[in-house]
Amino acid sequence: MRTVDLIQRKRDGEELSVEEIALLVNGYTDGSIPDYQVAAFLMAVYNNGMTDREVSAMTDAMIASGESVDLSEIPGLKVDKHSTGGVGDKTSLIAAPIAAAAGVVVPMISGRALGHTGGTLDKLEAIPGFRTNLTIEEFRAQLATHKLAFIGQTDEVAPADGKFYALRDATATVESIPLIASSIMSKKMAVGLDAIVLDVKVGSGAFMKRQVEARKLAQMMVGIGRRLDRRVQALITDMNQPLGYAVGNALEVMEVSQTLQNAGPTDLTRISVELAARMIFLGKMAASLDDARKLAEQKIVDGSGYRKLKEVIQAQGGNPQVLDRFELLPNATGVREITAPRGGYVSAIDAEEVGRAAMMMGAGRTTKEDGIDPAVGIILEVKVGQRVDAGSILCRLYYTSEEHVEEAAETVEDAFRMAATPPDPRELILEVVS
């Protein structure tokens, strides 16, 4: 059957067979189906969705496009953590070292920035010398020695997803629930994992804007894991304002260091501890979830999570001193302050607008070919619910080129909402799906 016929059927809302999904995935992977046809298929999926059978077929085809990574020779349960993407979301760089310090083996298959959201690999590559392009042999060796390794998409691990992942960003199809589910789970299932903890973001700064959509995505991914005999837990967490205060790659590495030294923002610390606790529990390093939380908190207080991240930075070619001496990270050359037009309470900070402003200055990608400027970003000075005076600083923009600063400043100004009375407090962790 011709590719155009499959696109047409999906456009019209029909269900494709397992074989037809495999044909599309394999054809795009080997280059026989061009970008423009797959882009049309992605938009058809975005508009019409996929059935559970189609999602499972797409996940299986992406896994089969490469090799499965056998980690069975490494002692211990292997547990990964993944976020669906948010603004200021650097929890992977906190939760993973905490869990590894507690004894869990953590093979982190991480992604890059998509749209207005950041990517773990881009944050890590802000560290001078840090290598994310480990070979599978290096990946295994590091896990055996350090219990934690960060790796990007490789030619071996679900290579089809690597191509689809980049094209989704350039075709405005990132938010598609079936595409997110198959993307995340294919690269996770291609590695010999025993369990996964998922952080499904919902709100203005997330791809899922409504909780019902986030729940559907969480349930879809948990279902894929269950069919493949893996333990999966998903947290649905709020992303209506940026997580923590830092947005931008090097700036977020700085905040990770502070958090692992027990001096981080309350919201970032809380969710990182909860994610780490669930990794520890699924990794059977604690008898109960409460015990796992206590152990995760201990790994922050005693500094072992912090030391674990430094150890892994050195193992992957980076300079671990960056966690102590921030001047060793890429630093911006210019600063722009955004001030409150009037006094009152901060009633909202639109996370998507903040993420877009950071992307304009070079912290994210508009197309899949774009580079990243690791130095640029935004530091919030306030959070939702705080009282501010007229003229007080709401945030600072850090940039290396003035080309888009004015546009970014206007975008950020629009992200802040003021009110005469404090807003009702929001829950950070909204529900658990398992």
Protein Blocks (a to p, Z undefined) as FASTA:
>chain_A
ZZklmmmmmmnopacdfklmmmmmmmmmnopacfklmmmmmmmmmmnopafklmmmmmmm
mmmmmccddfklpgcjddddddebiehiaklmmmmmmmmmnopacdddddddehjbccfk
lmmmmpghiafkbcfklmmmmmmmnopacddddfklopllmmmmmmmmmnopmmpmklmm
mmmmmmmmmpccfbdcddddedjkbmblbfklmmmmmmmmmmmmmmnopacddddddffb
cehjbgcjklmmmmmmmmmnopacfklmmmmmmmmmmmmmmnopafbfklmmmmmmmmmm
nommmmmmmmmmmmnopafklmmmmmlpccdfbdcddddfbgcddfbdcfklmmmmmmmn
opacfbfkbccdfkgccddfbdehiacdehiafbdcddfbfklmmmmmmmmmmmpccdfb
dcddddfblbdcZZ
